[in-house]
Each structure stands twice: as structure tokens, then as C-alpha cells.
Amino acid sequence: MAVLTVSLSSCAELLKLAQEVKLPTGTTQLPVSNTENIAGLKSSLEVGIEKAVSFLSIENAFYSNEALKILLPTEANQVIENIKLIPGGQDLVNKAILSLNRSAEDAVKEATPIFKNAIRNMSIADAGKILFGPDTAATAFLCQATYQELKTAFAPKVRASLDKPLVAGVSTSETWNTLTNAYNKVANTMVAKIAGLKPVNINLEEYATQKALDALFVKVAEEEKAIRTDPVARVNEILKRVFGQLDKK
């Protein structure tokens, strides 16, 4: 997620906001104000989340995308390494991974209003620093300013999706519990303890929430970059006015 961890201190040096742009009539437009820049940045993020949700909520958006596919938590690696100890273990692992991705695809459908609420309430003091910063500066700022709020609001949606029977009539929670209970039963035996095996206890809801949010931020960042670099992606007047300033860089 390096694209989301760019420090705002690395923003490019501010350009003057008082630069003028030419209207089609040949008259001169007033400089874009900080208030307009704030509105434009928020609009770009709202457009980004709409497109991100539209993309990620379709079947296989996670599962078939190697960059976004959700694998089992790293703490569960020992399950995979000792899969032969669990009857039908490999099948359970495969089902758990597919179910996790199906749950993420289902949960992101509920993300739009949560993100938009965070975006609208987000305080931006110096919009110019973000606007003239790196290609994903607004997304990075959103992540930095609202991640915990988004995580708290989004978690119940993920929990509901984990409990839905999305794969072969079985929920992700059930598949996960079947897999980990079978492994933990083995791991808790004296022989397994001597061999260094440890029970797996993971908060699946927290893990799935983080992975789904990370994917949403990746897609929002991609949309922000498109708006910055491609005039066609500026789908409303505020985006055209605010991000049109970047065409003069």
C-alpha cells in the first residue's frame, strides 16, 4: 500500500493559486479559490469512491485480481504448512479464501455512503498543498484523516457479509470456523505442542475489514490519478475548474 502512505511533507512545492486561465470567450477567469479547491478535491474523492465501489462489488473483482485478492491471514500460514493434519484441509483452505473474497465483494457495496460522509466532514486547511502534490495526495490525506472512522463504520457491513451464505450455501464465518477449529483441535494436543504448533486465533472481521478498505483506497487512488491526468475523467464543472489548474503545470 505504498501508494497510500506517501507523506504529505513530500508534496511538490506549491504553485501560485493566483494563476489565471483563459475562458473560451477570451475573457479572464478569476483565480480558483481555496474553497473551490477544497470542493474539487472532495468531489474527486466522491467520484473515486463511486467508481471504486462499482468496480470492486462485481463478482471476482477481488478473487481474480492478483493485486487485490485476499489470502488467509499470515497467522494462518501454519495451517497451510500443516494442512495434511486436517481431513479435507486443502479444500477448506480454498473455500475459505474464495469466501473471504466473496464477502469483500459483497461488503464494498455498502461503502459509498460511509466514505462520502467521511469525505464531506473531512477538514482540509490547505487544499493547494494537496492539489499540487503527488498524483494520489488527496487519497493519502483521506486515508490519514479518516481511516479509523471508516474502519469503525465499515466493520458492521463486513461482519454482515461474513455471515452471509455466499459460497455453496455456507458463510465465510462458518467455513473459517470449520477450518480453524479442525486445526486447533490438532494444535492443542501434547504432541503438536511439542512440535511447536500453536492454535490460530484471529479476528476475521477485523482482518477482512482492513483488506476491503485497503482495496477501496487503492481504487480511489487510481481514480484520483485519472482525474489529475486525464481531462475526460473530470466529470463535473468543479473538477474541470479545479483540476484544470494542473494542466498548466
Kinemage of the C-alpha trace (Angstrom):
@kinemage 1
@onewidth
@group {chain A} dominant
@subgroup {mainchain}
@vectorlist {calphas} color= white
{ca met a 1} P 0.000 0.000 0.000
{ca ala a 2} L 2.890 2.378 -0.620
{ca val a 3} L 0.579 4.484 -2.744
{ca leu a 4} L -1.405 5.327 0.395
{ca thr a 5} L 1.463 6.071 2.738
{ca val a 6} L 3.008 8.969 0.877
{ca ser a 7} L 3.883 11.618 3.448
{ca leu a 8} L 2.210 14.945 2.866
{ca ser a 9} L 5.595 16.569 3.565
{ca ser a 10} L 6.719 15.190 0.194
{ca cys a 11} L 4.145 17.273 -1.714
{ca ala a 12} L 5.531 19.258 -4.585
{ca glu a 13} L 6.299 22.920 -3.927
{ca leu a 14} L 3.102 24.964 -4.042
{ca leu a 15} L 2.309 26.742 -7.263
{ca lys a 16} L 0.653 30.115 -7.080
{ca leu a 17} L -3.130 29.781 -6.846
{ca ala a 18} L -3.493 33.203 -8.418
{ca gln a 19} L -2.641 31.934 -11.885
{ca glu a 20} L -5.253 32.828 -14.446
{ca val a 21} L -6.861 30.543 -17.022
{ca lys a 22} L -8.439 31.583 -20.279
{ca leu a 23} L -12.134 31.162 -20.902
{ca pro a 24} L -13.317 30.141 -24.376
{ca thr a 25} L -14.618 33.712 -24.883
{ca gly a 26} L -11.150 35.121 -24.396
{ca thr a 27} L -12.016 36.787 -21.083
{ca thr a 28} L -10.026 36.072 -17.943
{ca gln a 29} L -11.376 33.799 -15.208
{ca leu a 30} L -10.888 34.679 -11.583
{ca pro a 31} L -8.227 32.679 -9.754
{ca val a 32} L -9.520 29.452 -8.222
{ca ser a 33} L -10.105 29.974 -4.508
{ca asn a 34} L -9.053 27.654 -1.696
{ca thr a 35} L -12.731 26.976 -1.046
{ca glu a 36} L -13.182 25.830 -4.633
{ca asn a 37} L -10.040 23.703 -4.414
{ca ile a 38} L -11.424 22.013 -1.299
{ca ala a 39} L -14.723 21.350 -3.079
{ca gly a 40} L -12.857 19.974 -6.082
{ca leu a 41} L -10.697 17.646 -4.013
{ca lys a 42} L -13.719 16.307 -2.145
{ca ser a 43} L -15.606 15.869 -5.404
{ca ser a 44} L -12.689 13.913 -6.867
{ca leu a 45} L -12.733 11.567 -3.880
{ca glu a 46} L -16.504 11.111 -4.113
{ca val a 47} L -16.214 10.269 -7.800
{ca gly a 48} L -13.353 7.947 -6.932
{ca ile a 49} L -15.297 6.023 -4.306
{ca glu a 50} L -18.310 5.657 -6.616
{ca lys a 51} L -16.136 4.149 -9.327
{ca ala a 52} L -14.166 2.039 -6.848
{ca val a 53} L -17.333 0.518 -5.396
{ca ser a 54} L -18.753 -0.083 -8.867
{ca phe a 55} L -15.569 -1.947 -9.834
{ca leu a 56} L -14.988 -3.912 -6.622
{ca ser a 57} L -18.542 -5.041 -5.960
{ca ile a 58} L -18.784 -7.280 -9.019
{ca glu a 59} L -18.112 -10.995 -8.684
{ca asn a 60} L -14.407 -11.903 -8.851
{ca ala a 61} L -13.286 -8.263 -8.583
{ca phe a 62} L -11.170 -9.351 -5.618
{ca tyr a 63} L -10.729 -13.052 -6.238
{ca ser a 64} L -9.470 -12.792 -9.831
{ca asn a 65} L -7.249 -9.770 -9.238
{ca glu a 66} L -3.809 -10.829 -8.003
{ca ala a 67} L -3.154 -7.363 -6.583
{ca leu a 68} L -6.390 -7.289 -4.570
{ca lys a 69} L -7.099 -10.951 -3.856
{ca ile a 70} L -7.498 -11.571 -0.135
{ca leu a 71} L -5.473 -14.521 1.111
{ca leu a 72} L -5.614 -16.081 4.550
{ca pro a 73} L -4.011 -14.009 7.324
{ca thr a 74} L -0.285 -14.612 7.749
{ca glu a 75} L -1.023 -16.068 11.185
{ca ala a 76} L -2.773 -18.893 9.362
{ca asn a 77} L 0.335 -19.884 7.397
{ca gln a 78} L 0.972 -22.665 9.871
{ca val a 79} L -2.426 -24.095 8.949
{ca ile a 80} L -1.395 -24.268 5.299
{ca glu a 81} L 2.033 -25.653 6.177
{ca asn a 82} L 0.413 -28.450 8.183
{ca ile a 83} L -2.634 -28.928 6.013
{ca lys a 84} L -2.152 -32.697 5.825
{ca leu a 85} L -3.070 -32.868 9.509
{ca ile a 86} L -6.627 -31.745 8.735
{ca pro a 87} L -9.011 -34.091 6.901
{ca gly a 88} L -10.107 -32.253 3.743
{ca gly a 89} L -7.866 -29.379 4.791
{ca gln a 90} L -6.845 -28.092 1.360
{ca asp a 91} L -10.469 -27.948 0.246
{ca leu a 92} L -11.336 -25.977 3.378
{ca val a 93} L -8.488 -23.519 2.718
{ca asn a 94} L -9.638 -22.990 -0.875
{ca lys a 95} L -13.212 -22.417 0.240
{ca ala a 96} L -12.112 -20.026 2.983
{ca ile a 97} L -10.125 -17.897 0.523
{ca leu a 98} L -12.968 -17.811 -2.010
{ca ser a 99} L -15.451 -16.971 0.748
{ca leu a 100} L -13.282 -14.154 2.092
{ca asn a 101} L -13.164 -12.555 -1.339
{ca arg a 102} L -16.889 -13.010 -1.912
{ca ser a 103} L -17.562 -11.323 1.427
{ca ala a 104} L -15.350 -8.395 0.490
{ca glu a 105} L -17.122 -8.008 -2.845
{ca asp a 106} L -20.445 -8.033 -1.030
{ca ala a 107} L -19.396 -5.634 1.748
{ca val a 108} L -17.991 -2.915 -0.504
{ca lys a 109} L -21.480 -2.366 -1.930
{ca glu a 110} L -22.214 -0.608 1.360
{ca ala a 111} L -19.098 1.570 1.324
{ca thr a 112} L -20.266 4.550 -0.746
{ca pro a 113} L -22.321 6.427 1.886
{ca ile a 114} L -19.742 5.666 4.590
{ca phe a 115} L -16.909 7.096 2.524
{ca lys a 116} L -18.939 10.073 1.287
{ca asn a 117} L -19.879 11.027 4.830
{ca ala a 118} L -16.203 10.927 5.851
{ca ile a 119} L -15.186 12.935 2.790
{ca arg a 120} L -17.794 15.649 3.356
{ca asn a 121} L -16.826 16.008 7.016
{ca met a 122} L -13.094 15.954 6.315
{ca ser a 123} L -11.319 19.179 7.236
{ca ile a 124} L -8.840 20.470 4.634
{ca ala a 125} L -6.909 23.553 5.668
{ca asp a 126} L -4.573 23.920 2.695
{ca ala a 127} L -6.159 22.442 -0.400
{ca gly a 128} L -3.429 23.829 -2.634
{ca lys a 129} L -0.767 21.713 -0.958
{ca ile a 130} L -2.780 18.572 -1.725
{ca leu a 131} L -3.910 19.657 -5.179
{ca phe a 132} L -0.383 20.409 -6.359
{ca gly a 133} L 1.102 17.430 -4.557
{ca pro a 134} L 1.644 13.841 -5.784
{ca asp a 135} L -0.907 12.120 -8.012
{ca thr a 136} L -2.619 10.385 -5.076
{ca ala a 137} L -2.189 13.118 -2.446
{ca ala a 138} L -5.927 13.563 -1.815
{ca thr a 139} L -6.425 9.826 -1.288
{ca ala a 140} L -3.447 9.721 1.053
{ca phe a 141} L -4.896 12.636 3.014
{ca leu a 142} L -8.289 10.920 3.214
{ca cys a 143} L -6.648 7.735 4.453
{ca gln a 144} L -4.603 9.594 7.051
{ca ala a 145} L -7.533 11.701 8.271
{ca thr a 146} L -10.392 9.196 8.301
{ca tyr a 147} L -9.092 5.601 8.283
{ca gln a 148} L -10.116 4.711 11.833
{ca glu a 149} L -13.514 6.362 11.383
{ca leu a 150} L -14.071 4.444 8.154
{ca lys a 151} L -12.923 1.182 9.728
{ca thr a 152} L -15.341 1.569 12.630
{ca ala a 153} L -18.269 2.391 10.351
{ca phe a 154} L -17.445 -0.264 7.763
{ca ala a 155} L -16.827 -3.170 10.165
{ca pro a 156} L -20.541 -3.973 10.738
{ca lys a 157} L -21.054 -4.202 6.969
{ca val a 158} L -18.152 -6.640 6.692
{ca arg a 159} L -19.472 -8.660 9.625
{ca ala a 160} L -22.853 -8.983 7.911
{ca ser a 161} L -21.184 -10.125 4.682
{ca leu a 162} L -19.039 -12.671 6.516
{ca asp a 163} L -22.242 -14.174 7.929
{ca lys a 164} L -23.997 -14.450 4.550
{ca pro a 165} L -24.038 -17.897 2.860
{ca leu a 166} L -22.239 -16.656 -0.253
{ca val a 167} L -20.389 -19.825 -1.320
{ca ala a 168} L -22.268 -23.124 -1.725
{ca gly a 169} L -24.818 -22.035 0.881
{ca val a 170} L -22.162 -21.626 3.578
{ca ser a 171} L -20.943 -18.361 5.101
{ca thr a 172} L -17.319 -17.264 5.336
{ca ser a 173} L -17.541 -17.328 9.122
{ca glu a 174} L -18.711 -20.948 9.095
{ca thr a 175} L -16.011 -22.032 6.645
{ca trp a 176} L -13.331 -20.208 8.631
{ca asn a 177} L -14.500 -21.669 11.932
{ca thr a 178} L -14.569 -25.180 10.459
{ca leu a 179} L -11.002 -24.768 9.190
{ca thr a 180} L -9.524 -23.225 12.331
{ca asn a 181} L -11.409 -25.472 14.759
{ca ala a 182} L -10.147 -28.539 12.933
{ca tyr a 183} L -6.594 -27.235 13.016
{ca asn a 184} L -6.755 -26.031 16.627
{ca lys a 185} L -8.004 -29.417 17.723
{ca val a 186} L -4.763 -30.883 16.397
{ca ala a 187} L -2.587 -27.978 17.577
{ca asn a 188} L -3.825 -28.306 21.149
{ca thr a 189} L -2.631 -31.907 21.502
{ca met a 190} L 0.511 -32.529 23.522
{ca val a 191} L 2.350 -33.988 20.523
{ca ala a 192} L 1.568 -30.897 18.447
{ca lys a 193} L 2.680 -28.559 21.230
{ca ile a 194} L 5.983 -30.382 21.497
{ca ala a 195} L 6.321 -29.998 17.724
{ca gly a 196} L 5.829 -26.242 18.128
{ca leu a 197} L 2.327 -25.946 16.669
{ca lys a 198} L 0.162 -23.147 18.049
{ca pro a 199} L -3.605 -22.616 17.861
{ca val a 200} L -4.819 -19.987 15.398
{ca asn a 201} L -6.918 -17.231 16.933
{ca ile a 202} L -7.616 -14.383 14.535
{ca asn a 203} L -10.290 -11.685 14.439
{ca leu a 204} L -11.519 -12.426 10.937
{ca glu a 205} L -13.843 -9.415 10.877
{ca glu a 206} L -11.005 -7.006 11.594
{ca tyr a 207} L -8.759 -8.659 9.024
{ca ala a 208} L -11.405 -8.647 6.283
{ca thr a 209} L -12.370 -5.047 7.056
{ca gln a 210} L -8.775 -3.893 6.708
{ca lys a 211} L -8.276 -5.761 3.425
{ca ala a 212} L -11.518 -4.442 1.925
{ca leu a 213} L -10.698 -0.874 2.963
{ca asp a 214} L -7.181 -1.170 1.568
{ca ala a 215} L -8.588 -2.270 -1.784
{ca leu a 216} L -11.049 0.619 -1.817
{ca phe a 217} L -8.250 3.095 -1.166
{ca val a 218} L -6.166 1.572 -3.963
{ca lys a 219} L -9.011 2.055 -6.435
{ca val a 220} L -9.830 5.561 -5.190
{ca ala a 221} L -6.158 6.455 -5.664
{ca glu a 222} L -6.295 5.157 -9.238
{ca glu a 223} L -9.356 7.298 -9.946
{ca glu a 224} L -7.741 10.366 -8.399
{ca lys a 225} L -4.719 9.916 -10.642
{ca ala a 226} L -7.015 9.627 -13.674
{ca ile a 227} L -8.799 12.874 -12.766
{ca arg a 228} L -5.470 14.642 -12.349
{ca thr a 229} L -4.011 13.497 -15.662
{ca asp a 230} L -6.987 12.975 -17.983
{ca pro a 231} L -9.443 15.845 -18.615
{ca val a 232} L -12.034 13.306 -19.797
{ca ala a 233} L -12.183 11.879 -16.255
{ca arg a 234} L -13.288 15.268 -14.884
{ca val a 235} L -16.990 14.547 -14.953
{ca asn a 236} L -18.348 17.779 -13.466
{ca glu a 237} L -17.640 21.505 -13.610
{ca ile a 238} L -15.851 21.790 -10.279
{ca leu a 239} L -13.446 19.032 -11.286
{ca lys a 240} L -12.795 20.729 -14.616
{ca arg a 241} L -12.153 24.098 -12.967
{ca val a 242} L -10.015 22.890 -10.079
{ca phe a 243} L -8.011 20.144 -11.774
{ca gly a 244} L -7.694 22.205 -14.937
{ca gln a 245} L -5.074 24.161 -12.993
{ca leu a 246} L -2.822 21.109 -13.184
{ca asp a 247} L -2.808 21.253 -16.978
{ca lys a 248} L -0.747 24.413 -16.694
{ca lys a 249} L 1.966 22.822 -14.530
